[in-house]
Structure formats: C-alpha cells, structure tokens
C-alpha cells in the first residue's frame, strides 16, 4: 500500500526479530514461483538487497523490467488473493526449481 521496497535484512527483522536475511531465499523462491504459476505480479520484486536495490539473482524477475514489475505489484489488489497453502507453495516451487 505504501509503494515501498523492503530489504532482505529488513524483512528478516520483521519476520524473525533478528538479522537473518540468508534464510529468506527459499521462502521467497516459493512465493516467486507461486506468483509466476498463478499469473499474478511478482510479489518478491519488492524485496531487494541492501546494496544493489534489486532482488536476488535467483528470483525469477527480469532485471530489465524490474520497475514495471514493481508497479504491477503496487497496483495489484492483493486483498483479492486468498493466501496459498503450504502445499500450493511447495508444488509451485517443485515444478519450477532446478
């Protein structure tokens, strides 16, 4: 709603109340693939590295179109999305990861 990005470090502090950005890769991967499979904007495009200001290299977002992808995330009605189950996230990840 605030049209902001959040750093991996900042998100880890919100989620775990400690600096643990390294644990987010797997979690965000599940979310990224779920978004991709369900044709919804890449929510993970708003989570960025502190120094590079972009998502990690393994997040499936085209670096050339990152600003456009973020705009889609900001404009999307996320209140209309029912949160996916653990199984749905796992299925999306398993279907897309190498």
CNS distance restraints for C-alpha pairs under 8 A (distance, minus, plus):
assign (resid   1 and name CA) (resid  74 and name CA) 6.78 0.50 0.50
assign (resid   3 and name CA) (resid  74 and name CA) 5.63 0.50 0.50
assign (resid   4 and name CA) (resid  46 and name CA) 7.16 0.50 0.50
assign (resid   5 and name CA) (resid  46 and name CA) 4.54 0.50 0.50
assign (resid   5 and name CA) (resid  47 and name CA) 5.79 0.50 0.50
assign (resid   5 and name CA) (resid  48 and name CA) 6.82 0.50 0.50
assign (resid   6 and name CA) (resid  10 and name CA) 6.07 0.50 0.50
assign (resid   6 and name CA) (resid  11 and name CA) 6.33 0.50 0.50
assign (resid   6 and name CA) (resid  46 and name CA) 6.25 0.50 0.50
assign (resid   6 and name CA) (resid  47 and name CA) 4.99 0.50 0.50
assign (resid   6 and name CA) (resid  48 and name CA) 6.15 0.50 0.50
assign (resid   7 and name CA) (resid  11 and name CA) 6.12 0.50 0.50
assign (resid   7 and name CA) (resid  47 and name CA) 5.45 0.50 0.50
assign (resid   7 and name CA) (resid  48 and name CA) 4.71 0.50 0.50
assign (resid   7 and name CA) (resid  49 and name CA) 5.44 0.50 0.50
assign (resid   7 and name CA) (resid  50 and name CA) 5.56 0.50 0.50
assign (resid   7 and name CA) (resid  53 and name CA) 7.92 0.50 0.50
assign (resid   8 and name CA) (resid  12 and name CA) 6.12 0.50 0.50
assign (resid   8 and name CA) (resid  21 and name CA) 5.00 0.50 0.50
assign (resid   8 and name CA) (resid  22 and name CA) 7.95 0.50 0.50
assign (resid   8 and name CA) (resid  24 and name CA) 7.23 0.50 0.50
assign (resid   8 and name CA) (resid  47 and name CA) 6.11 0.50 0.50
assign (resid   8 and name CA) (resid  48 and name CA) 5.98 0.50 0.50
assign (resid   8 and name CA) (resid  49 and name CA) 5.91 0.50 0.50
assign (resid   8 and name CA) (resid  50 and name CA) 7.20 0.50 0.50
assign (resid   9 and name CA) (resid  13 and name CA) 6.30 0.50 0.50
assign (resid   9 and name CA) (resid  19 and name CA) 5.83 0.50 0.50
assign (resid   9 and name CA) (resid  20 and name CA) 6.54 0.50 0.50
assign (resid   9 and name CA) (resid  21 and name CA) 4.80 0.50 0.50
assign (resid   9 and name CA) (resid  49 and name CA) 7.97 0.50 0.50
assign (resid   9 and name CA) (resid  50 and name CA) 7.47 0.50 0.50
assign (resid  10 and name CA) (resid  14 and name CA) 6.32 0.50 0.50
assign (resid  10 and name CA) (resid  19 and name CA) 7.72 0.50 0.50
assign (resid  10 and name CA) (resid  21 and name CA) 7.94 0.50 0.50
assign (resid  11 and name CA) (resid  15 and name CA) 6.07 0.50 0.50
assign (resid  11 and name CA) (resid  21 and name CA) 7.39 0.50 0.50
assign (resid  11 and name CA) (resid  47 and name CA) 7.80 0.50 0.50
assign (resid  12 and name CA) (resid  16 and name CA) 5.55 0.50 0.50
assign (resid  12 and name CA) (resid  17 and name CA) 6.86 0.50 0.50
assign (resid  12 and name CA) (resid  18 and name CA) 6.42 0.50 0.50
assign (resid  12 and name CA) (resid  19 and name CA) 5.81 0.50 0.50
assign (resid  12 and name CA) (resid  20 and name CA) 5.35 0.50 0.50
assign (resid  12 and name CA) (resid  21 and name CA) 5.28 0.50 0.50
assign (resid  12 and name CA) (resid  24 and name CA) 7.28 0.50 0.50
assign (resid  13 and name CA) (resid  17 and name CA) 4.31 0.50 0.50
assign (resid  13 and name CA) (resid  18 and name CA) 4.73 0.50 0.50
assign (resid  13 and name CA) (resid  19 and name CA) 5.51 0.50 0.50
assign (resid  13 and name CA) (resid  20 and name CA) 7.23 0.50 0.50
assign (resid  14 and name CA) (resid  18 and name CA) 7.92 0.50 0.50
assign (resid  16 and name CA) (resid  20 and name CA) 7.51 0.50 0.50
assign (resid  20 and name CA) (resid  24 and name CA) 7.82 0.50 0.50
assign (resid  23 and name CA) (resid  27 and name CA) 7.59 0.50 0.50
assign (resid  24 and name CA) (resid  28 and name CA) 5.87 0.50 0.50
assign (resid  25 and name CA) (resid  29 and name CA) 5.95 0.50 0.50
assign (resid  26 and name CA) (resid  30 and name CA) 6.45 0.50 0.50
assign (resid  27 and name CA) (resid  31 and name CA) 6.63 0.50 0.50
assign (resid  28 and name CA) (resid  32 and name CA) 5.99 0.50 0.50
assign (resid  28 and name CA) (resid  44 and name CA) 6.37 0.50 0.50
assign (resid  28 and name CA) (resid  59 and name CA) 7.77 0.50 0.50
assign (resid  29 and name CA) (resid  33 and name CA) 6.20 0.50 0.50
assign (resid  29 and name CA) (resid  58 and name CA) 7.85 0.50 0.50
assign (resid  29 and name CA) (resid  59 and name CA) 6.40 0.50 0.50
assign (resid  29 and name CA) (resid  93 and name CA) 6.85 0.50 0.50
assign (resid  30 and name CA) (resid  34 and name CA) 6.15 0.50 0.50
assign (resid  30 and name CA) (resid  89 and name CA) 5.40 0.50 0.50
assign (resid  30 and name CA) (resid  90 and name CA) 6.51 0.50 0.50
assign (resid  30 and name CA) (resid  92 and name CA) 6.65 0.50 0.50
assign (resid  30 and name CA) (resid  93 and name CA) 4.96 0.50 0.50
assign (resid  31 and name CA) (resid  35 and name CA) 6.18 0.50 0.50
assign (resid  31 and name CA) (resid  43 and name CA) 7.46 0.50 0.50
assign (resid  31 and name CA) (resid  44 and name CA) 7.01 0.50 0.50
assign (resid  31 and name CA) (resid  89 and name CA) 6.58 0.50 0.50
assign (resid  32 and name CA) (resid  36 and name CA) 6.23 0.50 0.50
assign (resid  32 and name CA) (resid  42 and name CA) 5.98 0.50 0.50
assign (resid  32 and name CA) (resid  43 and name CA) 6.82 0.50 0.50
assign (resid  32 and name CA) (resid  44 and name CA) 5.82 0.50 0.50
assign (resid  32 and name CA) (resid  59 and name CA) 6.65 0.50 0.50
assign (resid  32 and name CA) (resid  60 and name CA) 6.79 0.50 0.50
assign (resid  33 and name CA) (resid  37 and name CA) 6.02 0.50 0.50
assign (resid  33 and name CA) (resid  60 and name CA) 7.68 0.50 0.50
assign (resid  33 and name CA) (resid  89 and name CA) 7.78 0.50 0.50
assign (resid  33 and name CA) (resid  92 and name CA) 5.44 0.50 0.50
assign (resid  33 and name CA) (resid  93 and name CA) 5.67 0.50 0.50
assign (resid  33 and name CA) (resid  96 and name CA) 6.62 0.50 0.50
assign (resid  34 and name CA) (resid  38 and name CA) 6.09 0.50 0.50
assign (resid  34 and name CA) (resid  88 and name CA) 7.50 0.50 0.50
assign (resid  34 and name CA) (resid  89 and name CA) 5.85 0.50 0.50
assign (resid  34 and name CA) (resid  92 and name CA) 5.11 0.50 0.50
assign (resid  34 and name CA) (resid  93 and name CA) 7.10 0.50 0.50
assign (resid  35 and name CA) (resid  39 and name CA) 5.96 0.50 0.50
assign (resid  35 and name CA) (resid  40 and name CA) 5.01 0.50 0.50
assign (resid  35 and name CA) (resid  41 and name CA) 6.27 0.50 0.50
assign (resid  35 and name CA) (resid  42 and name CA) 5.62 0.50 0.50
assign (resid  35 and name CA) (resid  43 and name CA) 7.10 0.50 0.50
assign (resid  36 and name CA) (resid  40 and name CA) 6.42 0.50 0.50
assign (resid  36 and name CA) (resid  41 and name CA) 7.47 0.50 0.50
assign (resid  36 and name CA) (resid  42 and name CA) 6.76 0.50 0.50
assign (resid  37 and name CA) (resid  92 and name CA) 6.70 0.50 0.50
assign (resid  41 and name CA) (resid  69 and name CA) 6.74 0.50 0.50
assign (resid  41 and name CA) (resid  70 and name CA) 7.98 0.50 0.50
assign (resid  41 and name CA) (resid  72 and name CA) 5.80 0.50 0.50
assign (resid  41 and name CA) (resid  73 and name CA) 5.22 0.50 0.50
assign (resid  41 and name CA) (resid  76 and name CA) 7.31 0.50 0.50
assign (resid  42 and name CA) (resid  61 and name CA) 7.31 0.50 0.50
assign (resid  42 and name CA) (resid  69 and name CA) 6.75 0.50 0.50
assign (resid  42 and name CA) (resid  70 and name CA) 7.67 0.50 0.50
assign (resid  42 and name CA) (resid  73 and name CA) 6.55 0.50 0.50
assign (resid  43 and name CA) (resid  70 and name CA) 7.87 0.50 0.50
assign (resid  43 and name CA) (resid  73 and name CA) 5.94 0.50 0.50
assign (resid  44 and name CA) (resid  55 and name CA) 7.28 0.50 0.50
assign (resid  44 and name CA) (resid  59 and name CA) 7.40 0.50 0.50
assign (resid  45 and name CA) (resid  54 and name CA) 7.48 0.50 0.50
assign (resid  45 and name CA) (resid  55 and name CA) 5.90 0.50 0.50
assign (resid  45 and name CA) (resid  59 and name CA) 7.93 0.50 0.50
assign (resid  45 and name CA) (resid  61 and name CA) 6.81 0.50 0.50
assign (resid  45 and name CA) (resid  66 and name CA) 6.98 0.50 0.50
assign (resid  45 and name CA) (resid  69 and name CA) 6.89 0.50 0.50
assign (resid  45 and name CA) (resid  70 and name CA) 5.98 0.50 0.50
assign (resid  45 and name CA) (resid  73 and name CA) 7.93 0.50 0.50
assign (resid  46 and name CA) (resid  54 and name CA) 7.99 0.50 0.50
assign (resid  46 and name CA) (resid  55 and name CA) 7.34 0.50 0.50
assign (resid  46 and name CA) (resid  70 and name CA) 6.25 0.50 0.50
assign (resid  46 and name CA) (resid  73 and name CA) 7.92 0.50 0.50
assign (resid  47 and name CA) (resid  54 and name CA) 7.37 0.50 0.50
assign (resid  47 and name CA) (resid  55 and name CA) 5.83 0.50 0.50
assign (resid  48 and name CA) (resid  52 and name CA) 7.34 0.50 0.50
assign (resid  48 and name CA) (resid  53 and name CA) 5.14 0.50 0.50
assign (resid  48 and name CA) (resid  54 and name CA) 4.53 0.50 0.50
assign (resid  48 and name CA) (resid  55 and name CA) 4.37 0.50 0.50
assign (resid  48 and name CA) (resid  56 and name CA) 6.96 0.50 0.50
assign (resid  49 and name CA) (resid  53 and name CA) 5.26 0.50 0.50
assign (resid  49 and name CA) (resid  54 and name CA) 5.74 0.50 0.50
assign (resid  49 and name CA) (resid  55 and name CA) 6.09 0.50 0.50
assign (resid  49 and name CA) (resid  56 and name CA) 6.83 0.50 0.50
assign (resid  54 and name CA) (resid  63 and name CA) 7.78 0.50 0.50
assign (resid  54 and name CA) (resid  66 and name CA) 7.87 0.50 0.50
assign (resid  55 and name CA) (resid  59 and name CA) 6.39 0.50 0.50
assign (resid  55 and name CA) (resid  61 and name CA) 7.84 0.50 0.50
assign (resid  61 and name CA) (resid  65 and name CA) 7.75 0.50 0.50
assign (resid  61 and name CA) (resid  66 and name CA) 6.75 0.50 0.50
assign (resid  61 and name CA) (resid  69 and name CA) 7.82 0.50 0.50
assign (resid  62 and name CA) (resid  66 and name CA) 6.20 0.50 0.50
assign (resid  65 and name CA) (resid  69 and name CA) 6.20 0.50 0.50
assign (resid  66 and name CA) (resid  70 and name CA) 6.12 0.50 0.50
assign (resid  67 and name CA) (resid  71 and name CA) 6.25 0.50 0.50
assign (resid  68 and name CA) (resid  72 and name CA) 6.37 0.50 0.50
assign (resid  69 and name CA) (resid  73 and name CA) 6.41 0.50 0.50
assign (resid  70 and name CA) (resid  74 and name CA) 6.17 0.50 0.50
assign (resid  71 and name CA) (resid  75 and name CA) 6.08 0.50 0.50
assign (resid  72 and name CA) (resid  76 and name CA) 5.96 0.50 0.50
assign (resid  77 and name CA) (resid  81 and name CA) 7.56 0.50 0.50
assign (resid  84 and name CA) (resid  88 and name CA) 5.86 0.50 0.50
assign (resid  84 and name CA) (resid  89 and name CA) 6.48 0.50 0.50
assign (resid  85 and name CA) (resid  89 and name CA) 6.35 0.50 0.50
assign (resid  86 and name CA) (resid  90 and name CA) 6.14 0.50 0.50
assign (resid  87 and name CA) (resid  91 and name CA) 6.03 0.50 0.50
assign (resid  88 and name CA) (resid  92 and name CA) 6.27 0.50 0.50
assign (resid  89 and name CA) (resid  93 and name CA) 6.22 0.50 0.50
assign (resid  90 and name CA) (resid  94 and name CA) 5.97 0.50 0.50
assign (resid  91 and name CA) (resid  95 and name CA) 6.03 0.50 0.50
assign (resid  92 and name CA) (resid  96 and name CA) 6.34 0.50 0.50
assign (resid  93 and name CA) (resid  97 and name CA) 5.72 0.50 0.50
